[in-house]
Each structure stands twice: as C-alpha cells, then as structure tokens.
Amino acid sequence: MRGRHRVRITAAAQRDVESIHDYIAETAPRTADAWIGELDRQIQALERFPLRCAVIPETTELGREYRHLIYGRYRTIFRVDGRVVWIVRVIQGAQLLDTEVLER
C-alpha cells in the first residue's frame, strides 16, 4: 500500500518495553497488558503517519532526526530511514534523554 512504512523495533527498545511491562505488572498485571496493547497500536500507527510526531530537539546535534511518540508516562523514540521506522528506545517521559543511547 502506498504511503506505508515498515516498523522495526531494535533489541534495546524491545528490552525497554519488557522492562516497563514487568515493572507495571508487579502491582497491576491487567494494566501492564493493556499498556502493551495500546503501545503496540500506537507504534503500528507509525506505518502510516510517522512524521506526525514531534522531532526531539536535543537530537539535532547527532546529525540524524529522531522523533518521539508520547503515551502516558512514556516516550517511544524513533527515527525514519526512508520507508522504515526504527523504534530505538522506550523510556519514561520524565527521564532525561541521554543521546548516546540512541546511536548504539
């Protein structure tokens, strides 16, 4: 389908998601499962509209444009390379962004 991107998730982002899920599940298993479902829905929406999300200003020094998708307390950080959307990290929104973790 025209206008679609492929969404790929890095190993680091997958570990982030699993860690967040496990943390939430310690006290609220159903909430953790619902969080995963909604996060997945939002990430899949990037197939059609990845550029709708804001550019992260502090990443301009890297020479590569990163964007983020905000869901609840969490930020899904991604970059668009041609027709591929790379999910690179999922972090707590209040956490300061260490740009070095994006370039690994």
Sine and cosine of phi, psi and omega as CSV:
sin_phi,cos_phi,sin_psi,cos_psi,sin_omega,cos_omega
0.00,0.00,0.73,-0.69,0.01,-1.00
-0.91,0.42,0.61,-0.79,0.02,-1.00
1.00,0.05,0.02,1.00,-0.01,-1.00
-1.00,-0.10,0.57,-0.82,0.11,-0.99
-0.93,-0.37,0.40,-0.92,0.16,-0.99
-1.00,-0.04,0.70,-0.71,0.03,-1.00
-0.97,-0.23,0.79,-0.61,0.03,-1.00
-0.82,-0.58,0.59,-0.81,0.01,-1.00
-0.89,-0.45,0.75,-0.66,0.00,-1.00
-0.97,0.26,0.29,-0.96,0.04,-1.00
-0.87,0.49,-0.62,0.78,0.01,-1.00
-0.89,0.45,-0.69,0.73,0.01,-1.00
-0.92,0.40,-0.62,0.78,0.04,-1.00
-0.89,0.46,-0.66,0.75,0.06,-1.00
-0.90,0.44,-0.63,0.77,0.05,-1.00
-0.85,0.53,-0.75,0.67,-0.04,-1.00
-0.88,0.47,-0.71,0.70,0.01,-1.00
-0.89,0.46,-0.66,0.75,0.00,-1.00
-0.91,0.42,-0.69,0.72,0.02,-1.00
-0.91,0.43,-0.70,0.71,0.03,-1.00
-0.85,0.53,-0.75,0.66,-0.02,-1.00
-0.87,0.48,-0.65,0.76,0.01,-1.00
-0.89,0.46,-0.74,0.67,0.00,-1.00
-0.91,0.42,-0.65,0.76,-0.06,-1.00
-0.91,0.41,-0.36,0.93,0.03,-1.00
-0.84,0.54,-0.59,0.81,-0.03,-1.00
-0.90,-0.43,-0.34,0.94,-0.07,-1.00
-0.53,-0.85,0.98,0.20,-0.05,-1.00
-0.83,0.55,-0.67,0.75,-0.01,-1.00
-0.92,0.40,-0.63,0.78,0.04,-1.00
-0.89,0.45,-0.65,0.76,0.01,-1.00
-0.88,0.47,-0.70,0.72,0.01,-1.00
-0.91,0.41,-0.65,0.76,0.04,-1.00
-0.91,0.42,-0.62,0.78,0.03,-1.00
-0.87,0.49,-0.72,0.70,0.02,-1.00
-0.87,0.49,-0.70,0.71,-0.01,-1.00
-0.87,0.49,-0.71,0.71,-0.01,-1.00
-0.94,0.33,-0.64,0.77,0.05,-1.00
-0.87,0.50,-0.69,0.72,0.02,-1.00
-0.88,0.48,-0.67,0.74,0.02,-1.00
-0.88,0.48,-0.69,0.72,-0.01,-1.00
-0.92,0.38,-0.64,0.77,0.03,-1.00
-0.90,0.43,-0.67,0.74,0.00,-1.00
-0.91,0.42,-0.46,0.89,0.06,-1.00
-0.91,0.42,-0.34,0.94,0.04,-1.00
-0.93,0.38,-0.29,0.96,0.08,-1.00
-0.85,0.53,-0.56,0.83,-0.07,-1.00
-0.98,-0.19,-0.60,0.80,-0.16,-0.99
-0.70,-0.71,0.85,0.53,-0.04,-1.00
-0.93,0.37,-0.47,0.88,-0.07,-1.00
-0.99,0.14,0.00,1.00,0.06,-1.00
-0.96,0.28,-0.31,0.95,-0.05,-1.00
-1.00,0.03,0.51,-0.86,-0.07,-1.00
-0.93,0.36,0.55,-0.84,0.14,-0.99
-0.97,0.26,0.64,-0.77,0.03,-1.00
-1.00,0.09,0.92,-0.39,-0.10,-0.99
-0.84,0.54,-0.63,0.78,-0.07,-1.00
-0.94,0.33,-0.09,1.00,0.01,-1.00
-1.00,-0.07,-0.07,1.00,-0.04,-1.00
-0.88,0.48,-0.48,0.88,0.02,-1.00
-0.92,0.38,-0.25,0.97,-0.01,-1.00
-0.99,0.13,-0.24,0.97,-0.03,-1.00
0.98,0.21,0.21,0.98,0.01,-1.00
-0.65,-0.76,0.65,-0.76,-0.06,-1.00
-1.00,0.04,0.84,-0.54,0.10,-0.99
-0.92,-0.39,0.55,-0.83,0.02,-1.00
-0.83,-0.56,0.21,-0.98,0.07,-1.00
-0.64,-0.77,0.49,-0.87,0.05,-1.00
-0.90,-0.43,0.83,-0.55,-0.04,-1.00
-0.99,-0.13,0.78,-0.63,0.09,-1.00
-0.66,-0.75,0.93,-0.37,-0.04,-1.00
0.87,0.49,-0.81,-0.58,-0.01,-1.00
-1.00,-0.01,0.13,0.99,-0.16,-0.99
-0.86,-0.52,0.48,-0.87,0.04,-1.00
-0.90,-0.44,0.80,-0.60,0.14,-0.99
-0.99,-0.12,0.90,-0.43,-0.07,-1.00
-0.98,-0.18,0.77,-0.64,-0.05,-1.00
-0.56,-0.83,0.26,-0.97,0.12,-0.99
-0.75,-0.67,0.45,-0.89,0.02,-1.00
-0.94,-0.34,0.87,-0.49,0.06,-1.00
-0.90,-0.45,0.99,-0.17,-0.04,-1.00
0.89,0.45,-0.88,-0.47,-0.02,-1.00
-0.98,-0.19,0.22,0.98,0.00,-1.00
-0.90,-0.43,0.76,-0.65,0.10,-0.99
-0.98,-0.19,0.88,-0.47,0.01,-1.00
-0.98,-0.18,0.91,-0.41,0.12,-0.99
-0.99,0.17,0.90,-0.43,-0.11,-0.99
-0.97,-0.23,-0.50,0.87,0.03,-1.00
-0.42,-0.91,0.43,-0.90,0.17,-0.98
-0.75,-0.66,0.91,-0.41,-0.10,-0.99
-0.77,-0.64,0.30,-0.96,0.10,-1.00
-0.91,0.42,0.69,-0.72,-0.08,-1.00
-0.87,0.49,-0.53,0.85,-0.02,-1.00
-0.98,0.19,-0.23,0.97,-0.02,-1.00
-0.95,0.32,0.71,-0.70,0.08,-1.00
-0.91,0.41,0.63,-0.78,-0.03,-1.00
-1.00,0.05,0.89,-0.45,0.11,-0.99
-1.00,-0.01,0.97,-0.26,-0.10,-0.99
-0.89,0.45,-0.33,0.94,0.02,-1.00
-0.90,0.45,-0.50,0.86,-0.01,-1.00
-0.95,0.30,-0.23,0.97,0.01,-1.00
-0.99,0.14,-0.41,0.91,-0.12,-0.99
-0.99,-0.13,0.12,0.99,0.01,-1.00
-0.98,0.19,0.00,0.00,0.00,0.00
